Amino acid sequence: YTKCLGRKYDKSGLKSWADLLHNHKISGGAAAKGFFLSNEFIKKNYSDEEFVARCYRTFLNREADAQGLKDWVSVLNSGESRDFVLNGFIGSAEYGKLCSVYGIDR
């Protein structure tokens, strides 16, 4: 909620997502895509730079490095979709390590 949507979570929503994750009913990537592809997120109409910055915060739990931000924005500028970028973060080794630490599926 906070890193992707930029707002505090609601308790029932947090519990619902957390239960799904910890019971391995959905993966971390699927949960994140649920936020990024939600009407709430889409209506914010973030720039490509802000979209990529939020991907770093959400998937990697850190701020974007300058080169990484530039590279992912270039991918979007070349015509690839935001879904393609989301899949790139989900498939990254860095994200996989974080999923292992949290005990959730990638």
Order of alpha helices (4+ residues) and beta strands (2+ residues): alpha-alpha-alpha-alpha-alpha-alpha-alpha
